[in-house]
Amino acid sequence: MSYILVAEDDQFLNKMYKINLEDEGYTLKFVTNGEQAIESIDRQKPDLLILDLLMPKVDGFAVLEHIKSKGYAIPTMILTNLSQDVDQEKCKELGAADFFVKSDM
């Protein structure tokens, strides 16, 4: 069973992830800010990270920088409201596997 860490501060989206992914058999852990995401990643590496960029305390870019600085190999999917090409490029440079704009979904 795969362990997915969801770092998202929008409770509606977290409910959506929970309904859709747990029904598929995934184990989920939810955190609502980047500081919690970093702590959780350091404790147990997820099989997949679903990461928002705009979160309280520590943003998603800092989470990606932490993952890269530690040399962790964690597939990361960005789901964000940031739609600028520069944001997408920065995420890819920091190791994100994919980038989705929430408003496009």
N, C-alpha and C positions, 0 to 999 in steps of 0.2 A: 504494500500500500504506500502510495506517495504522500509525502508531507509537503504541504504548500503553506508558505507564510504570506499572508495578505497584509500589506502595510497601506492602510486606507483610512482616512478620517471621516468619510461619508458613510453613515450607518445604513442608509438605503442600499448603497452598492454592496456593503458587507453582507446584508441579508440576501441580496441577489446571488453573490458568490457562494454563500452558504447553501442556499437552496440548490443551485445548479451543480456545484462541485461535490458536495457531500453525497448527493444522489448518485454520483458517478463512482463513489467509493474512496474519494480522497480524504485525507486527514487534514484539517485546516486549523491554523492558528491566526488570530486577528490581533493586530496592533494598530494604534491610532496616531502614532507619531514616529518620526525618524529615530528618536532616541531609543524607544522601545524596540524598533526594528533592529537596530545595531546590537542591542543587548541580546535579543532573541537569536540572531544570526550567530553571535559569538558562542552562545550556549549550545545550539543545535543547528547545523546547516540544513536548510530546507532543500528539497528536491527541485522546488520552483519558488521564486519570489515574484509576487504581483505587487508592484510598487507604484504608488502615487508620488508625484514630484512635489506637490504643494501640500505640506503637512506641518503641523505645529512643532515647535522646539527645534527639530533638525529636519531639513528638507530631503527629498529623495536624491538629489545630486550628492549630498554629503553621505548618504547611505551607500550609493554606488562607489564613491571615492573610498569609503571604508572597506568595502568588499575588495576593491582592486588593490588597496594598500596591504591587505592581509593575504592576498594571493588566493582568495577563495574562488572556486569554480562553481558559481551558483547561476543557473539559467534565470534570467530576470526579464520579466515582461512589464513594460511601463504602460500604465493607463493613467492619463493626465488630461487636464484642460489646457495645458500649454501646447500650442500648435505651431510655434515658430520652427523653421528648419534648423536654426542654431541650437535649440533645445534638443531636437532629435539627434543631431550630430554629436552633441556633447554626451548624450546618453550612450550612443554607440561607441564613442571613444572610451567611455568608462566601463564598457563591457556588457551593456544591455543587449539582449537577444532580439527584442522586438519592441515597437513603440506604437501605441494606439492613442488617438485623441478621443476622449470620452464623448464629445459632442458629435463625432462622426459615427458613433456606434448606434 
